[in-house]
Amino acid sequence: MIMPVLNLSNDQVIELVKQLPPEGKQAVLEALIADRDSWWDEMLIHGERQLRLICAERGLDWDSMNEDEREVFVDELIHEDSKC
């Protein structure tokens, strides 16, 4: 079954959600939170992959680094272009 596609503005969607009963609003909120959490998990995985690659390029092993070493590495990486 093919669902029709509606083209609504963000404001229209917000107004429609406001018309829902509390249970419907809760369902919308839970769906949005699940989407956000899924996106965040994907970003963390991608970021960690990138950090592993950067470490490998510099002869380091991300997985063998402790939390403090990782923090120092990321801090240096963030600020390396600003060094004089």
C-alpha positions, 0 to 999 in steps of 0.5 A: 500500500502506497501512502500519499505524500503531503507537503506541509510546512513545519508550522503546519505540522506543529499546529497539527500535533498541537491538535492531538490528544495527550496520548498522540502528542506523547507518541509523536514525542517518543518517535522524535526522541527515537529518531534523535537517539538513532541519529546521535548513535550514528554520529558517535559511530562515525566520529569514532571511526574518524578518530581511529583513522586519524590516530592510525595516520599518526601512528597511534591506536585509539583502542589502546588509549585510555580516556585521559589520552583520548581527551588530550589527543582530541584537544590537541587535534581541535587546537592544532591549527591555532598553534603559532 
